Amino acid sequence: MTEKIDKDCMLPQAACPGQIELPTPRERECLSAMRTIKDRVREIKRSLRTSHTSDTEKKLEMEQELKTLKDEWLRWEKGWQEAVRERMIYLGHEEPDADEHM
């Protein structure tokens, strides 16, 4: 789909006039990062379940990585929610807060 940016709008416009591209590039970026994190978490959890070693140091490293991934997930999820809100405001489905400048 061809994308163009409207000068008055921060959201990408679809090839057809008056339509925005959904999900927006910012939403796609966040969702892609979240998907990558989710895949990594699955790998780690699978390793923890199937690991029959008594290597506690390795297990602690994996658990620490899970905590780090959770923090990253929350950061990306917040960005995604902000991107969705921007789109909803642009589409007129939500009102901007008084202190927001769109």
C-alpha angles and dihedrals in degrees: 000000000000114000129205130173120233110224092227095043131061092206121091116252121227120233090265114074115253096021125104124212112257126238093027119232090255091051090048091050092052094044092049092052090047091050091051091050091048091052091051092048090053090052092050094046091048090051091049092050096046097038111108095177124111091222098134093176091060091047091050090051091052092048090050090050089052089055091049091049090050090055090048090048092053091050093050092043090054090050090050092050090050091050091050090049091051090052093048091050091049091050090050096244093116134031119237117243115255091252095048119100113200 
